Amino acid sequence: MQPQPPTPTVDDYLDLSFKAIVEQSITGIYVIQDEIFVYSNETWAQFFGRSRSEIVGMSLRDLVPPSSIDYTLKMYHQRIAGEIDSVRYITPAIHKQGRIVLLEVHGSRMAYRGRPAVMGVGIDVTEQTLREEELRQARNDLQQLAAYINQERERQRALFARELHDVLGGLLASIKMNAQRVQRRVNDPALTEIAADLMHMTRQAIQSVREMSEELRPSGLDHLGLASAMQRELRQFAARHALQCQWDTSGTLEGLEIDRATSVFRIFQEALINIAKHAHAGKVWVSLRQEEPNKLSLEIRDDGVGLAPGPHRSDARGLLGMKERARELGGTLDLECAPGAGMSLHLSIPVTP
């Protein structure tokens, strides 16, 4: 009578179940001992374009490129020595076809057959990493494009302002002088009235040209500096919107290049526009300070309605533009706001890049 095989125990079924889970896992699983792979599931081997039988017995030095092997071995030995329990990082690895793949691994120290080893899991993140790098590059390209557009826009504004002031302003001034000559020489009441009306329209046109030129490129930025240009803009804003505006400045404000001063001024302008459109404020406080030799701070506060919690308006391109200008300047722009408590904008930038 042949002996009957032993009846499988619950532990046997559990071992088989766990083995099936490990072998069928979509996550790579491995065990390294003495810098050698002593176990690999099929998924882990496929990351290298190999079979399990090929991977088992191969060294870390066989599968990690020379540029990364020192770090990989350091991580391995720190875990073996018990200096760290586990570590998670991305490492390059050598595919059988010679190309480099990127693996995110998470390994921990364990005992394998009575001796220290590292057991870990890993996933192939090559495609994900490449997509992330492409996304970072695209974001960097967009930021450079935005910076170029801002610079080109300011250059065009300065050119148009100069043309308006010098060319059109000069023509209108000539028309005004000729109208004055006509007005002095005619005796006909009807012609005198026409000349007076022409003088009046010419004065209005000259004033409009000055305002448009100032809007395109505030002359105070080039001749008086940032603080004076901002203070003048704030006075005009207060008169235009019937608001109480308080101005405060300190420091010498020295060393700020005209391009950087222009960007700060544009952020200031956009902030005032947002207050006029959305804040329903009664009072505005503006502070411009150079607190350190290479740090410029601008704070703008209002007592308006603030913003509701959560995402800002989907059309808040002005806010995005201010943040982008702050980034171009190597600084930060922060908003503090709450419903009914007004808003505070704080810009901090280095004076020199």
URCOR-V123037 format. One record per residue. N is the residue number from 1. RES is the residue in one small letter. PHI is phi as a letter, one per 40 degrees, with the letter a starting at -180 (999 if undefined). Layout:
N & RES & PHI
N & RES & PHI
//
This chain:
1 & m & 999
2 & q & c
3 & p & c
4 & q & c
5 & p & c
6 & p & c
7 & t & c
8 & p & d
9 & t & c
10 & v & c
11 & d & c
12 & d & c
13 & y & c
14 & l & c
15 & d & c
16 & l & c
17 & s & c
18 & f & c
19 & k & c
20 & a & c
21 & i & c
22 & v & c
23 & e & c
24 & q & c
25 & s & c
26 & i & c
27 & t & b
28 & g & c
29 & i & b
30 & y & a
31 & v & b
32 & i & b
33 & q & b
34 & d & f
35 & e & g
36 & i & b
37 & f & c
38 & v & b
39 & y & a
40 & s & a
41 & n & c
42 & e & c
43 & t & c
44 & w & c
45 & a & c
46 & q & c
47 & f & d
48 & f & c
49 & g & g
50 & r & b
51 & s & c
52 & r & d
53 & s & c
54 & e & c
55 & i & c
56 & v & c
57 & g & h
58 & m & c
59 & s & c
60 & l & d
61 & r & c
62 & d & c
63 & l & b
64 & v & b
65 & p & c
66 & p & d
67 & s & c
68 & s & b
69 & i & c
70 & d & c
71 & y & c
72 & t & c
73 & l & c
74 & k & c
75 & m & c
76 & y & c
77 & h & c
78 & q & c
79 & r & c
80 & i & c
81 & a & c
82 & g & g
83 & e & c
84 & i & b
85 & d & c
86 & s & a
87 & v & a
88 & r & b
89 & y & a
90 & i & b
91 & t & b
92 & p & c
93 & a & b
94 & i & c
95 & h & c
96 & k & d
97 & q & c
98 & g & g
99 & r & c
100 & i & c
101 & v & b
102 & l & b
103 & l & b
104 & e & c
105 & v & b
106 & h & b
107 & g & b
108 & s & b
109 & r & c
110 & m & a
111 & a & c
112 & y & b
113 & r & f
114 & g & g
115 & r & b
116 & p & c
117 & a & a
118 & v & b
119 & m & b
120 & g & a
121 & v & b
122 & g & a
123 & i & b
124 & d & c
125 & v & b
126 & t & d
127 & e & c
128 & q & c
129 & t & c
130 & l & c
131 & r & c
132 & e & c
133 & e & c
134 & e & c
135 & l & c
136 & r & c
137 & q & c
138 & a & c
139 & r & c
140 & n & c
141 & d & c
142 & l & c
143 & q & c
144 & q & c
145 & l & c
146 & a & c
147 & a & c
148 & y & c
149 & i & c
150 & n & c
151 & q & c
152 & e & c
153 & r & c
154 & e & c
155 & r & c
156 & q & c
157 & r & c
158 & a & c
159 & l & c
160 & f & c
161 & a & c
162 & r & c
163 & e & c
164 & l & d
165 & h & c
166 & d & c
167 & v & c
168 & l & c
169 & g & c
170 & g & c
171 & l & c
172 & l & c
173 & a & c
174 & s & c
175 & i & c
176 & k & c
177 & m & c
178 & n & c
179 & a & c
180 & q & c
181 & r & c
182 & v & c
183 & q & c
184 & r & c
185 & r & b
186 & v & c
187 & n & b
188 & d & c
189 & p & d
190 & a & c
191 & l & c
192 & t & c
193 & e & c
194 & i & c
195 & a & c
196 & a & c
197 & d & c
198 & l & c
199 & m & c
200 & h & c
201 & m & c
202 & t & c
203 & r & c
204 & q & c
205 & a & c
206 & i & c
207 & q & c
208 & s & c
209 & v & c
210 & r & c
211 & e & c
212 & m & c
213 & s & c
214 & e & c
215 & e & c
216 & l & c
217 & r & a
218 & p & d
219 & s & c
220 & g & c
221 & l & c
222 & d & c
223 & h & b
224 & l & b
225 & g & h
226 & l & c
227 & a & c
228 & s & c
229 & a & c
230 & m & c
231 & q & c
232 & r & c
233 & e & c
234 & l & c
235 & r & c
236 & q & c
237 & f & c
238 & a & c
239 & a & c
240 & r & c
241 & h & b
242 & a & f
243 & l & b
244 & q & c
245 & c & b
246 & q & b
247 & w & b
248 & d & a
249 & t & a
250 & s & a
251 & g & g
252 & t & c
253 & l & f
254 & e & c
255 & g & g
256 & l & c
257 & e & c
258 & i & c
259 & d & c
260 & r & c
261 & a & c
262 & t & c
263 & s & c
264 & v & c
265 & f & c
266 & r & c
267 & i & c
268 & f & c
269 & q & c
270 & e & c
271 & a & c
272 & l & c
273 & i & c
274 & n & c
275 & i & c
276 & a & c
277 & k & c
278 & h & b
279 & a & c
280 & h & f
281 & a & c
282 & g & b
283 & k & a
284 & v & b
285 & w & b
286 & v & b
287 & s & b
288 & l & b
289 & r & b
290 & q & b
291 & e & c
292 & e & b
293 & p & d
294 & n & b
295 & k & b
296 & l & b
297 & s & b
298 & l & b
299 & e & b
300 & i & b
301 & r & b
302 & d & b
303 & d & b
304 & g & c
305 & v & c
306 & g & g
307 & l & b
308 & a & c
309 & p & c
310 & g & g
311 & p & c
312 & h & c
313 & r & d
314 & s & c
315 & d & b
316 & a & c
317 & r & c
318 & g & c
319 & l & c
320 & l & c
321 & g & c
322 & m & c
323 & k & c
324 & e & c
325 & r & c
326 & a & c
327 & r & c
328 & e & d
329 & l & c
330 & g & g
331 & g & b
332 & t & b
333 & l & b
334 & d & b
335 & l & b
336 & e & b
337 & c & a
338 & a & a
339 & p & d
340 & g & g
341 & a & b
342 & g & g
343 & m & b
344 & s & b
345 & l & b
346 & h & b
347 & l & b
348 & s & b
349 & i & b
350 & p & c
351 & v & c
352 & t & b
353 & p & c
//
